[in-house]
Amino acid sequence: MNFQQENSFEVKEKIAASKVAILPIGAVEAHGPHLPLGTDNYLAERLAARGRKERVHSFCRRCLTGKFGA
């Protein structure tokens, strides 16, 4: 389940059915001129989607990005 593609009623039902959420965490940073800044986010979301497929009763949030810490 991708939260942004669901309405609030669908999300509520799926949360009640599954207490497991996968929250991918990535970073926006340079990896050289050949890769996009969101490479870590793309990888985190792909791994989370794979985990969601392997664990039927779970849902996946969008990638959490931002500056953490001081």
mmCIF file of the N, C-alpha and C atoms, coordinates in Angstrom:
data_MODEL
# 
_entry.id   MODEL 
# 
loop_
_atom_site.group_PDB 
_atom_site.id 
_atom_site.type_symbol 
_atom_site.label_atom_id 
_atom_site.label_alt_id 
_atom_site.label_comp_id 
_atom_site.label_asym_id 
_atom_site.label_entity_id 
_atom_site.label_seq_id 
_atom_site.pdbx_PDB_ins_code 
_atom_site.Cartn_x 
_atom_site.Cartn_y 
_atom_site.Cartn_z 
_atom_site.occupancy 
_atom_site.B_iso_or_equiv 
_atom_site.pdbx_formal_charge 
_atom_site.auth_seq_id 
_atom_site.auth_comp_id 
_atom_site.auth_asym_id 
_atom_site.auth_atom_id 
_atom_site.pdbx_PDB_model_num 
ATOM 1   N N  . MET A 1 1  ? 0.848   -1.176  0.000   1.00 0.00 ? 1  MET A N  1 
ATOM 2   C CA . MET A 1 1  ? 0.000   0.000   0.000   1.00 0.00 ? 1  MET A CA 1 
ATOM 3   C C  . MET A 1 1  ? 0.890   1.234   0.000   1.00 0.00 ? 1  MET A C  1 
ATOM 4   N N  . ASN A 1 2  ? 0.573   2.130   -0.831  1.00 0.00 ? 2  ASN A N  1 
ATOM 5   C CA . ASN A 1 2  ? 1.257   3.415   -0.867  1.00 0.00 ? 2  ASN A CA 1 
ATOM 6   C C  . ASN A 1 2  ? 0.260   4.453   -0.376  1.00 0.00 ? 2  ASN A C  1 
ATOM 7   N N  . PHE A 1 3  ? 0.516   5.039   0.781   1.00 0.00 ? 3  PHE A N  1 
ATOM 8   C CA . PHE A 1 3  ? -0.455  5.936   1.419   1.00 0.00 ? 3  PHE A CA 1 
ATOM 9   C C  . PHE A 1 3  ? -0.994  7.011   0.486   1.00 0.00 ? 3  PHE A C  1 
ATOM 10  N N  . GLN A 1 4  ? -0.160  7.566   -0.348  1.00 0.00 ? 4  GLN A N  1 
ATOM 11  C CA . GLN A 1 4  ? -0.624  8.672   -1.178  1.00 0.00 ? 4  GLN A CA 1 
ATOM 12  C C  . GLN A 1 4  ? -1.588  8.224   -2.270  1.00 0.00 ? 4  GLN A C  1 
ATOM 13  N N  . GLN A 1 5  ? -1.703  6.927   -2.501  1.00 0.00 ? 5  GLN A N  1 
ATOM 14  C CA . GLN A 1 5  ? -2.629  6.414   -3.499  1.00 0.00 ? 5  GLN A CA 1 
ATOM 15  C C  . GLN A 1 5  ? -3.923  5.891   -2.878  1.00 0.00 ? 5  GLN A C  1 
ATOM 16  N N  . GLU A 1 6  ? -4.073  6.012   -1.588  1.00 0.00 ? 6  GLU A N  1 
ATOM 17  C CA . GLU A 1 6  ? -5.234  5.496   -0.870  1.00 0.00 ? 6  GLU A CA 1 
ATOM 18  C C  . GLU A 1 6  ? -6.023  6.640   -0.248  1.00 0.00 ? 6  GLU A C  1 
ATOM 19  N N  . ASN A 1 7  ? -7.309  6.396   0.018   1.00 0.00 ? 7  ASN A N  1 
ATOM 20  C CA . ASN A 1 7  ? -8.060  7.401   0.774   1.00 0.00 ? 7  ASN A CA 1 
ATOM 21  C C  . ASN A 1 7  ? -8.004  7.038   2.259   1.00 0.00 ? 7  ASN A C  1 
ATOM 22  N N  . SER A 1 8  ? -8.466  7.938   3.102   1.00 0.00 ? 8  SER A N  1 
ATOM 23  C CA . SER A 1 8  ? -8.311  7.746   4.550   1.00 0.00 ? 8  SER A CA 1 
ATOM 24  C C  . SER A 1 8  ? -9.058  6.515   5.064   1.00 0.00 ? 8  SER A C  1 
ATOM 25  N N  . PHE A 1 9  ? -10.175 6.155   4.448   1.00 0.00 ? 9  PHE A N  1 
ATOM 26  C CA . PHE A 1 9  ? -10.915 4.978   4.894   1.00 0.00 ? 9  PHE A CA 1 
ATOM 27  C C  . PHE A 1 9  ? -10.155 3.693   4.562   1.00 0.00 ? 9  PHE A C  1 
ATOM 28  N N  . GLU A 1 10 ? -9.555  3.647   3.377   1.00 0.00 ? 10 GLU A N  1 
ATOM 29  C CA . GLU A 1 10 ? -8.772  2.477   2.988   1.00 0.00 ? 10 GLU A CA 1 
ATOM 30  C C  . GLU A 1 10 ? -7.550  2.324   3.885   1.00 0.00 ? 10 GLU A C  1 
ATOM 31  N N  . VAL A 1 11 ? -6.893  3.427   4.190   1.00 0.00 ? 11 VAL A N  1 
ATOM 32  C CA . VAL A 1 11 ? -5.719  3.391   5.059   1.00 0.00 ? 11 VAL A CA 1 
ATOM 33  C C  . VAL A 1 11 ? -6.099  2.892   6.448   1.00 0.00 ? 11 VAL A C  1 
ATOM 34  N N  . LYS A 1 12 ? -7.193  3.390   6.984   1.00 0.00 ? 12 LYS A N  1 
ATOM 35  C CA . LYS A 1 12 ? -7.638  2.977   8.318   1.00 0.00 ? 12 LYS A CA 1 
ATOM 36  C C  . LYS A 1 12 ? -7.896  1.471   8.359   1.00 0.00 ? 12 LYS A C  1 
ATOM 37  N N  . GLU A 1 13 ? -8.548  0.933   7.340   1.00 0.00 ? 13 GLU A N  1 
ATOM 38  C CA . GLU A 1 13 ? -8.828  -0.504  7.293   1.00 0.00 ? 13 GLU A CA 1 
ATOM 39  C C  . GLU A 1 13 ? -7.538  -1.316  7.222   1.00 0.00 ? 13 GLU A C  1 
ATOM 40  N N  . LYS A 1 14 ? -6.594  -0.859  6.430   1.00 0.00 ? 14 LYS A N  1 
ATOM 41  C CA . LYS A 1 14 ? -5.351  -1.605  6.267   1.00 0.00 ? 14 LYS A CA 1 
ATOM 42  C C  . LYS A 1 14 ? -4.472  -1.524  7.511   1.00 0.00 ? 14 LYS A C  1 
ATOM 43  N N  . ILE A 1 15 ? -4.507  -0.401  8.207   1.00 0.00 ? 15 ILE A N  1 
ATOM 44  C CA . ILE A 1 15 ? -3.762  -0.302  9.464   1.00 0.00 ? 15 ILE A CA 1 
ATOM 45  C C  . ILE A 1 15 ? -4.360  -1.250  10.500  1.00 0.00 ? 15 ILE A C  1 
ATOM 46  N N  . ALA A 1 16 ? -5.687  -1.348  10.535  1.00 0.00 ? 16 ALA A N  1 
ATOM 47  C CA . ALA A 1 16 ? -6.339  -2.263  11.480  1.00 0.00 ? 16 ALA A CA 1 
ATOM 48  C C  . ALA A 1 16 ? -5.993  -3.716  11.158  1.00 0.00 ? 16 ALA A C  1 
ATOM 49  N N  . ALA A 1 17 ? -5.830  -4.034  9.879   1.00 0.00 ? 17 ALA A N  1 
ATOM 50  C CA . ALA A 1 17 ? -5.530  -5.408  9.476   1.00 0.00 ? 17 ALA A CA 1 
ATOM 51  C C  . ALA A 1 17 ? -4.060  -5.772  9.668   1.00 0.00 ? 17 ALA A C  1 
ATOM 52  N N  . SER A 1 18 ? -3.192  -4.791  9.685   1.00 0.00 ? 18 SER A N  1 
ATOM 53  C CA . SER A 1 18 ? -1.760  -5.053  9.806   1.00 0.00 ? 18 SER A CA 1 
ATOM 54  C C  . SER A 1 18 ? -1.113  -4.029  10.717  1.00 0.00 ? 18 SER A C  1 
ATOM 55  N N  . LYS A 1 19 ? -0.384  -4.499  11.658  1.00 0.00 ? 19 LYS A N  1 
ATOM 56  C CA . LYS A 1 19 ? 0.308   -3.605  12.587  1.00 0.00 ? 19 LYS A CA 1 
ATOM 57  C C  . LYS A 1 19 ? 1.760   -3.376  12.167  1.00 0.00 ? 19 LYS A C  1 
ATOM 58  N N  . VAL A 1 20 ? 2.133   -3.826  10.969  1.00 0.00 ? 20 VAL A N  1 
ATOM 59  C CA . VAL A 1 20 ? 3.505   -3.690  10.490  1.00 0.00 ? 20 VAL A CA 1 
ATOM 60  C C  . VAL A 1 20 ? 3.555   -2.664  9.373   1.00 0.00 ? 20 VAL A C  1 
ATOM 61  N N  . ALA A 1 21 ? 4.377   -1.645  9.573   1.00 0.00 ? 21 ALA A N  1 
ATOM 62  C CA . ALA A 1 21 ? 4.602   -0.631  8.544   1.00 0.00 ? 21 ALA A CA 1 
ATOM 63  C C  . ALA A 1 21 ? 6.089   -0.602  8.215   1.00 0.00 ? 21 ALA A C  1 
ATOM 64  N N  . ILE A 1 22 ? 6.386   -0.472  6.946   1.00 0.00 ? 22 ILE A N  1 
ATOM 65  C CA . ILE A 1 22 ? 7.773   -0.355  6.500   1.00 0.00 ? 22 ILE A CA 1 
ATOM 66  C C  . ILE A 1 22 ? 8.010   1.103   6.152   1.00 0.00 ? 22 ILE A C  1 
ATOM 67  N N  . LEU A 1 23 ? 8.969   1.715   6.815   1.00 0.00 ? 23 LEU A N  1 
ATOM 68  C CA . LEU A 1 23 ? 9.281   3.126   6.593   1.00 0.00 ? 23 LEU A CA 1 
ATOM 69  C C  . LEU A 1 23 ? 10.696  3.245   6.049   1.00 0.00 ? 23 LEU A C  1 
ATOM 70  N N  . PRO A 1 24 ? 10.819  3.374   4.730   1.00 0.00 ? 24 PRO A N  1 
ATOM 71  C CA . PRO A 1 24 ? 12.161  3.524   4.171   1.00 0.00 ? 24 PRO A CA 1 
ATOM 72  C C  . PRO A 1 24 ? 12.734  4.902   4.501   1.00 0.00 ? 24 PRO A C  1 
ATOM 73  N N  . ILE A 1 25 ? 14.015  4.946   4.793   1.00 0.00 ? 25 ILE A N  1 
ATOM 74  C CA . ILE A 1 25 ? 14.698  6.200   5.098   1.00 0.00 ? 25 ILE A CA 1 
ATOM 75  C C  . ILE A 1 25 ? 15.873  6.343   4.148   1.00 0.00 ? 25 ILE A C  1 
ATOM 76  N N  . GLY A 1 26 ? 15.928  7.475   3.478   1.00 0.00 ? 26 GLY A N  1 
ATOM 77  C CA . GLY A 1 26 ? 16.993  7.712   2.513   1.00 0.00 ? 26 GLY A CA 1 
ATOM 78  C C  . GLY A 1 26 ? 17.637  9.059   2.742   1.00 0.00 ? 26 GLY A C  1 
ATOM 79  N N  . ALA A 1 27 ? 18.433  9.460   1.784   1.00 0.00 ? 27 ALA A N  1 
ATOM 80  C CA . ALA A 1 27 ? 19.133  10.734  1.860   1.00 0.00 ? 27 ALA A CA 1 
ATOM 81  C C  . ALA A 1 27 ? 19.171  11.360  0.470   1.00 0.00 ? 27 ALA A C  1 
ATOM 82  N N  . VAL A 1 28 ? 19.279  12.660  0.446   1.00 0.00 ? 28 VAL A N  1 
ATOM 83  C CA . VAL A 1 28 ? 19.471  13.391  -0.802  1.00 0.00 ? 28 VAL A CA 1 
ATOM 84  C C  . VAL A 1 28 ? 20.892  13.918  -0.754  1.00 0.00 ? 28 VAL A C  1 
ATOM 85  N N  . GLU A 1 29 ? 21.737  13.323  -1.571  1.00 0.00 ? 29 GLU A N  1 
ATOM 86  C CA . GLU A 1 29 ? 23.139  13.721  -1.565  1.00 0.00 ? 29 GLU A CA 1 
ATOM 87  C C  . GLU A 1 29 ? 23.768  13.391  -2.911  1.00 0.00 ? 29 GLU A C  1 
ATOM 88  N N  . ALA A 1 30 ? 24.869  14.015  -3.187  1.00 0.00 ? 30 ALA A N  1 
ATOM 89  C CA . ALA A 1 30 ? 25.565  13.815  -4.453  1.00 0.00 ? 30 ALA A CA 1 
ATOM 90  C C  . ALA A 1 30 ? 26.294  12.468  -4.461  1.00 0.00 ? 30 ALA A C  1 
ATOM 91  N N  . HIS A 1 31 ? 26.188  11.789  -5.590  1.00 0.00 ? 31 HIS A N  1 
ATOM 92  C CA . HIS A 1 31 ? 26.913  10.534  -5.820  1.00 0.00 ? 31 HIS A CA 1 
ATOM 93  C C  . HIS A 1 31 ? 27.749  10.652  -7.079  1.00 0.00 ? 31 HIS A C  1 
ATOM 94  N N  . GLY A 1 32 ? 28.100  11.851  -7.431  1.00 0.00 ? 32 GLY A N  1 
ATOM 95  C CA . GLY A 1 32 ? 28.868  12.091  -8.646  1.00 0.00 ? 32 GLY A CA 1 
ATOM 96  C C  . GLY A 1 32 ? 27.949  12.558  -9.766  1.00 0.00 ? 32 GLY A C  1 
ATOM 97  N N  . PRO A 1 33 ? 28.517  12.914  -10.900 1.00 0.00 ? 33 PRO A N  1 
ATOM 98  C CA . PRO A 1 33 ? 27.721  13.467  -11.991 1.00 0.00 ? 33 PRO A CA 1 
ATOM 99  C C  . PRO A 1 33 ? 26.862  12.443  -12.731 1.00 0.00 ? 33 PRO A C  1 
ATOM 100 N N  . HIS A 1 34 ? 27.062  11.165  -12.471 1.00 0.00 ? 34 HIS A N  1 
ATOM 101 C CA . HIS A 1 34 ? 26.362  10.126  -13.212 1.00 0.00 ? 34 HIS A CA 1 
ATOM 102 C C  . HIS A 1 34 ? 25.094  9.615   -12.530 1.00 0.00 ? 34 HIS A C  1 
ATOM 103 N N  . LEU A 1 35 ? 24.828  9.992   -11.286 1.00 0.00 ? 35 LEU A N  1 
ATOM 104 C CA . LEU A 1 35 ? 23.652  9.510   -10.559 1.00 0.00 ? 35 LEU A CA 1 
ATOM 105 C C  . LEU A 1 35 ? 22.823  10.679  -10.039 1.00 0.00 ? 35 LEU A C  1 
ATOM 106 N N  . PRO A 1 36 ? 21.498  10.480  -9.915  1.00 0.00 ? 36 PRO A N  1 
ATOM 107 C CA . PRO A 1 36 ? 20.657  11.547  -9.364  1.00 0.00 ? 36 PRO A CA 1 
ATOM 108 C C  . PRO A 1 36 ? 20.855  11.711  -7.857  1.00 0.00 ? 36 PRO A C  1 
ATOM 109 N N  . LEU A 1 37 ? 20.485  12.861  -7.350  1.00 0.00 ? 37 LEU A N  1 
ATOM 110 C CA . LEU A 1 37 ? 20.623  13.137  -5.920  1.00 0.00 ? 37 LEU A CA 1 
ATOM 111 C C  . LEU A 1 37 ? 19.778  12.199  -5.063  1.00 0.00 ? 37 LEU A C  1 
ATOM 112 N N  . GLY A 1 38 ? 18.691  11.685  -5.595  1.00 0.00 ? 38 GLY A N  1 
ATOM 113 C CA . GLY A 1 38 ? 17.788  10.824  -4.833  1.00 0.00 ? 38 GLY A CA 1 
ATOM 114 C C  . GLY A 1 38 ? 18.107  9.346   -4.911  1.00 0.00 ? 38 GLY A C  1 
ATOM 115 N N  . THR A 1 39 ? 19.316  8.989   -5.304  1.00 0.00 ? 39 THR A N  1 
ATOM 116 C CA . THR A 1 39 ? 19.679  7.575   -5.452  1.00 0.00 ? 39 THR A CA 1 
ATOM 117 C C  . THR A 1 39 ? 19.385  6.770   -4.192  1.00 0.00 ? 39 THR A C  1 
ATOM 118 N N  . ASP A 1 40 ? 19.767  7.274   -3.032  1.00 0.00 ? 40 ASP A N  1 
ATOM 119 C CA . ASP A 1 40 ? 19.523  6.543   -1.778  1.00 0.00 ? 40 ASP A CA 1 
ATOM 120 C C  . ASP A 1 40 ? 18.030  6.353   -1.526  1.00 0.00 ? 40 ASP A C  1 
ATOM 121 N N  . ASN A 1 41 ? 17.223  7.357   -1.875  1.00 0.00 ? 41 ASN A N  1 
ATOM 122 C CA . ASN A 1 41 ? 15.770  7.241   -1.704  1.00 0.00 ? 41 ASN A CA 1 
ATOM 123 C C  . ASN A 1 41 ? 15.201  6.164   -2.615  1.00 0.00 ? 41 ASN A C  1 
ATOM 124 N N  . TYR A 1 42 ? 15.640  6.158   -3.869  1.00 0.00 ? 42 TYR A N  1 
ATOM 125 C CA . TYR A 1 42 ? 15.151  5.142   -4.808  1.00 0.00 ? 42 TYR A CA 1 
ATOM 126 C C  . TYR A 1 42 ? 15.482  3.744   -4.318  1.00 0.00 ? 42 TYR A C  1 
ATOM 127 N N  . LEU A 1 43 ? 16.696  3.556   -3.834  1.00 0.00 ? 43 LEU A N  1 
ATOM 128 C CA . LEU A 1 43 ? 17.095  2.246   -3.332  1.00 0.00 ? 43 LEU A CA 1 
ATOM 129 C C  . LEU A 1 43 ? 16.287  1.850   -2.096  1.00 0.00 ? 43 LEU A C  1 
ATOM 130 N N  . ALA A 1 44 ? 16.100  2.782   -1.163  1.00 0.00 ? 44 ALA A N  1 
ATOM 131 C CA . ALA A 1 44 ? 15.333  2.487   0.057   1.00 0.00 ? 44 ALA A CA 1 
ATOM 132 C C  . ALA A 1 44 ? 13.890  2.125   -0.278  1.00 0.00 ? 44 ALA A C  1 
ATOM 133 N N  . GLU A 1 45 ? 13.275  2.870   -1.202  1.00 0.00 ? 45 GLU A N  1 
ATOM 134 C CA . GLU A 1 45 ? 11.885  2.575   -1.573  1.00 0.00 ? 45 GLU A CA 1 
ATOM 135 C C  . GLU A 1 45 ? 11.771  1.239   -2.292  1.00 0.00 ? 45 GLU A C  1 
ATOM 136 N N  . ARG A 1 46 ? 12.728  0.912   -3.130  1.00 0.00 ? 46 ARG A N  1 
ATOM 137 C CA . ARG A 1 46 ? 12.684  -0.376  -3.834  1.00 0.00 ? 46 ARG A CA 1 
ATOM 138 C C  . ARG A 1 46 ? 12.833  -1.539  -2.856  1.00 0.00 ? 46 ARG A C  1 
ATOM 139 N N  . LEU A 1 47 ? 13.749  -1.430  -1.900  1.00 0.00 ? 47 LEU A N  1 
ATOM 140 C CA . LEU A 1 47 ? 13.907  -2.482  -0.896  1.00 0.00 ? 47 LEU A CA 1 
ATOM 141 C C  . LEU A 1 47 ? 12.663  -2.613  -0.025  1.00 0.00 ? 47 LEU A C  1 
ATOM 142 N N  . ALA A 1 48 ? 12.052  -1.487  0.322   1.00 0.00 ? 48 ALA A N  1 
ATOM 143 C CA . ALA A 1 48 ? 10.831  -1.516  1.122   1.00 0.00 ? 48 ALA A CA 1 
ATOM 144 C C  . ALA A 1 48 ? 9.693   -2.182  0.350   1.00 0.00 ? 48 ALA A C  1 
ATOM 145 N N  . ALA A 1 49 ? 9.579   -1.881  -0.933  1.00 0.00 ? 49 ALA A N  1 
ATOM 146 C CA . ALA A 1 49 ? 8.532   -2.504  -1.757  1.00 0.00 ? 49 ALA A CA 1 
ATOM 147 C C  . ALA A 1 49 ? 8.752   -4.009  -1.855  1.00 0.00 ? 49 ALA A C  1 
ATOM 148 N N  . ARG A 1 50 ? 9.997   -4.424  -1.966  1.00 0.00 ? 50 ARG A N  1 
ATOM 149 C CA . ARG A 1 50 ? 10.298  -5.860  -2.006  1.00 0.00 ? 50 ARG A CA 1 
ATOM 150 C C  . ARG A 1 50 ? 9.914   -6.516  -0.685  1.00 0.00 ? 50 ARG A C  1 
ATOM 151 N N  . GLY A 1 51 ? 10.230  -5.856  0.420   1.00 0.00 ? 51 GLY A N  1 
ATOM 152 C CA . GLY A 1 51 ? 9.860   -6.387  1.728   1.00 0.00 ? 51 GLY A CA 1 
ATOM 153 C C  . GLY A 1 51 ? 8.357   -6.482  1.903   1.00 0.00 ? 51 GLY A C  1 
ATOM 154 N N  . ARG A 1 52 ? 7.635   -5.497  1.365   1.00 0.00 ? 52 ARG A N  1 
ATOM 155 C CA . ARG A 1 52 ? 6.177   -5.517  1.449   1.00 0.00 ? 52 ARG A CA 1 
ATOM 156 C C  . ARG A 1 52 ? 5.615   -6.704  0.685   1.00 0.00 ? 52 ARG A C  1 
ATOM 157 N N  . LYS A 1 53 ? 6.190   -7.029  -0.456  1.00 0.00 ? 53 LYS A N  1 
ATOM 158 C CA . LYS A 1 53 ? 5.713   -8.175  -1.244  1.00 0.00 ? 53 LYS A CA 1 
ATOM 159 C C  . LYS A 1 53 ? 5.986   -9.494  -0.536  1.00 0.00 ? 53 LYS A C  1 
ATOM 160 N N  . GLU A 1 54 ? 7.105   -9.563  0.168   1.00 0.00 ? 54 GLU A N  1 
ATOM 161 C CA . GLU A 1 54 ? 7.455   -10.795 0.870   1.00 0.00 ? 54 GLU A CA 1 
ATOM 162 C C  . GLU A 1 54 ? 6.658   -10.963 2.156   1.00 0.00 ? 54 GLU A C  1 
ATOM 163 N N  . ARG A 1 55 ? 6.242   -9.866  2.749   1.00 0.00 ? 55 ARG A N  1 
ATOM 164 C CA . ARG A 1 55 ? 5.443   -9.914  3.978   1.00 0.00 ? 55 ARG A CA 1 
ATOM 165 C C  . ARG A 1 55 ? 4.062   -9.384  3.625   1.00 0.00 ? 55 ARG A C  1 
ATOM 166 N N  . VAL A 1 56 ? 3.129   -10.285 3.423   1.00 0.00 ? 56 VAL A N  1 
ATOM 167 C CA . VAL A 1 56 ? 1.823   -9.944  2.873   1.00 0.00 ? 56 VAL A CA 1 
ATOM 168 C C  . VAL A 1 56 ? 1.071   -8.935  3.726   1.00 0.00 ? 56 VAL A C  1 
ATOM 169 N N  . HIS A 1 57 ? 1.110   -9.059  5.025   1.00 0.00 ? 57 HIS A N  1 
ATOM 170 C CA . HIS A 1 57 ? 0.320   -8.200  5.903   1.00 0.00 ? 57 HIS A CA 1 
ATOM 171 C C  . HIS A 1 57 ? 1.147   -7.018  6.420   1.00 0.00 ? 57 HIS A C  1 
ATOM 172 N N  . SER A 1 58 ? 1.635   -6.219  5.503   1.00 0.00 ? 58 SER A N  1 
ATOM 173 C CA . SER A 1 58 ? 2.362   -5.016  5.877   1.00 0.00 ? 58 SER A CA 1 
ATOM 174 C C  . SER A 1 58 ? 2.050   -3.934  4.860   1.00 0.00 ? 58 SER A C  1 
ATOM 175 N N  . PHE A 1 59 ? 2.377   -2.717  5.204   1.00 0.00 ? 59 PHE A N  1 
ATOM 176 C CA . PHE A 1 59 ? 2.209   -1.631  4.252   1.00 0.00 ? 59 PHE A CA 1 
ATOM 177 C C  . PHE A 1 59 ? 3.454   -0.763  4.275   1.00 0.00 ? 59 PHE A C  1 
ATOM 178 N N  . CYS A 1 60 ? 3.622   -0.018  3.216   1.00 0.00 ? 60 CYS A N  1 
ATOM 179 C CA . CYS A 1 60 ? 4.850   0.734   3.030   1.00 0.00 ? 60 CYS A CA 1 
ATOM 180 C C  . CYS A 1 60 ? 4.542   2.216   2.925   1.00 0.00 ? 60 CYS A C  1 
ATOM 181 N N  . ARG A 1 61 ? 5.270   3.012   3.685   1.00 0.00 ? 61 ARG A N  1 
ATOM 182 C CA . ARG A 1 61 ? 5.151   4.466   3.602   1.00 0.00 ? 61 ARG A CA 1 
ATOM 183 C C  . ARG A 1 61 ? 6.108   4.989   2.555   1.00 0.00 ? 61 ARG A C  1 
ATOM 184 N N  . ARG A 1 62 ? 5.955   6.252   2.205   1.00 0.00 ? 62 ARG A N  1 
ATOM 185 C CA . ARG A 1 62 ? 6.899   6.897   1.291   1.00 0.00 ? 62 ARG A CA 1 
ATOM 186 C C  . ARG A 1 62 ? 8.225   7.105   2.021   1.00 0.00 ? 62 ARG A C  1 
ATOM 187 N N  . CYS A 1 63 ? 9.259   7.271   1.267   1.00 0.00 ? 63 CYS A N  1 
ATOM 188 C CA . CYS A 1 63 ? 10.602  7.432   1.833   1.00 0.00 ? 63 CYS A CA 1 
ATOM 189 C C  . CYS A 1 63 ? 10.680  8.708   2.689   1.00 0.00 ? 63 CYS A C  1 
ATOM 190 N N  . LEU A 1 64 ? 11.235  8.540   3.866   1.00 0.00 ? 64 LEU A N  1 
ATOM 191 C CA . LEU A 1 64 ? 11.439  9.670   4.769   1.00 0.00 ? 64 LEU A CA 1 
ATOM 192 C C  . LEU A 1 64 ? 12.797  10.279  4.469   1.00 0.00 ? 64 LEU A C  1 
ATOM 193 N N  . THR A 1 65 ? 12.808  11.550  4.116   1.00 0.00 ? 65 THR A N  1 
ATOM 194 C CA . THR A 1 65 ? 14.063  12.231  3.839   1.00 0.00 ? 65 THR A CA 1 
ATOM 195 C C  . THR A 1 65 ? 14.094  13.526  4.645   1.00 0.00 ? 65 THR A C  1 
ATOM 196 N N  . GLY A 1 66 ? 15.251  14.058  4.791   1.00 0.00 ? 66 GLY A N  1 
ATOM 197 C CA . GLY A 1 66 ? 15.392  15.331  5.490   1.00 0.00 ? 66 GLY A CA 1 
ATOM 198 C C  . GLY A 1 66 ? 16.690  15.367  6.253   1.00 0.00 ? 66 GLY A C  1 
ATOM 199 N N  . LYS A 1 67 ? 16.880  16.450  6.932   1.00 0.00 ? 67 LYS A N  1 
ATOM 200 C CA . LYS A 1 67 ? 18.090  16.620  7.730   1.00 0.00 ? 67 LYS A CA 1 
ATOM 201 C C  . LYS A 1 67 ? 17.769  16.212  9.159   1.00 0.00 ? 67 LYS A C  1 
ATOM 202 N N  . PHE A 1 68 ? 18.551  15.296  9.675   1.00 0.00 ? 68 PHE A N  1 
ATOM 203 C CA . PHE A 1 68 ? 18.363  14.816  11.031  1.00 0.00 ? 68 PHE A CA 1 
ATOM 204 C C  . PHE A 1 68 ? 19.580  15.194  11.860  1.00 0.00 ? 68 PHE A C  1 
ATOM 205 N N  . GLY A 1 69 ? 19.372  15.521  13.086  1.00 0.00 ? 69 GLY A N  1 
ATOM 206 C CA . GLY A 1 69 ? 20.477  15.878  13.959  1.00 0.00 ? 69 GLY A CA 1 
ATOM 207 C C  . GLY A 1 69 ? 20.741  17.390  13.927  1.00 0.00 ? 69 GLY A C  1 
ATOM 208 N N  . ALA A 1 70 ? 21.867  17.772  14.469  1.00 0.00 ? 70 ALA A N  1 
ATOM 209 C CA . ALA A 1 70 ? 22.209  19.196  14.594  1.00 0.00 ? 70 ALA A CA 1 
ATOM 210 C C  . ALA A 1 70 ? 22.680  19.795  13.287  1.00 0.00 ? 70 ALA A C  1 
# 
